[in-house]
Amino acid sequence: MTPRVTVVIVEDHALVRDGLRLILQGEPSIGIVGEAADPAEAFAIVGRTAPDVALVDLTLGDADGVPLIRGLGVRYPGTRTVAVTMHRDGETVRQAFLAGAAGYVVKGASGAELIAAIRAVARGERYVHSTVAGVMVADSLRWLRHGQRLSPREREVLRLLASGQSATDVGRTLGISAHTVRRHAANLAAKLGLHGRVALARYAIEQDLVRDEG
């Protein structure tokens, strides 16, 4: 007999939440233990019910679901998350997984695919919706190609930014101006297809692109 998987639904639109509930209620091996419409409710319900899986919409009104996924992973590591969203672009997929999502399902997927994602994630696996899997592969190859073309100075700037240093601190360490550091950061962003210093730092850490040689 398939083990019962407990699930919390985090979705701010009532109609969508109702649809997810109907899909999951038709599957005996899955039990819904709570529903939330915003991050505060999500933290409270997950903390109270300790579900196996949390389905998290990436757009919760004015709130961003990515920080919620990250926060749930820190506070409740026993609960794995599946991002449920309309977004199919590589950047959104990447940010969701970097935040700690174990699964990614696009709204409009079949009920069977949603259930398969929940089961896979509950087993400790990762699950990527078929329509975005190709995007992830293409982006991974692009990151690898770009990463191999970084100059020694760009790699050093990226390593120092990833350590949390400001542009001024990096410039002081390397003996260059903060303006030059920012120019290197802009070039890195263009090469890697990322936006902003925080994204660059997260990419360097998560992808292990740059190692500290010291």
PyMOL commands that set and color helices and strands:
alter all, ss='L'
color gray80, all
select helices_A, chain A and resi 14-25+39-49+65-75+90-98+111-122+130-148+152-162+167-174+178-192+197-206
alter helices_A, ss='H'
color red, helices_A
select strands_A, chain A and resi 5-10+30-36+53-57+59-60+63-64+80-85+103-106+127-128
alter strands_A, ss='S'
color yellow, strands_A
deselect
rebuild
show_as cartoon
